[in-house]
Amino acid sequence: MLNHVSIGVRDIARTRRFYDAALKPLGYTALSESETSLGYGQNAVVFWISQTDKPVAADDKSGLHFCFDAPTRKSVAEFHAAALGTGGKDNGKPGLRTDYGANYYAAFVVDPDGYRLEAYCGADA
């Protein structure tokens, strides 16, 4: 349904460090980059990040978050650890969320700009 999503951030260099580390365990890399933008994906860019003076204000009650597919449960844990190691904040440790589904394994973080992120794997352990 969606072709891509774009977000705005204040510091593209800080953002690059964070997303390079957090998305690597999930198999996503920066496929496009310039001084003011980044584009992440696996075979095509689906997550665009642009530097701006007026990013959307962080609001933990908005319900907005971005969920990334993860190939394995291990990669979910690696995403979480890498995000916390590069300036992210914990918003839910890796684990089963059986209220979402029997095999719903996920972790939640908040990036340095306040965007809420999730890594999800639905595969059996």
Secondary structure, DSSP 8 states (H G I E B T S, - for coil): --S-EEEEES-HHHHHHHHHHHHGGGT-EEEEE-SSEEEEESSSEEEEEEE-SS-----TTS---EEEE-SSHHHHHHHHHHHHHTT-EEEEEEEE-TTT-TT-EEEEEE-TTS-EEEEEE-S--
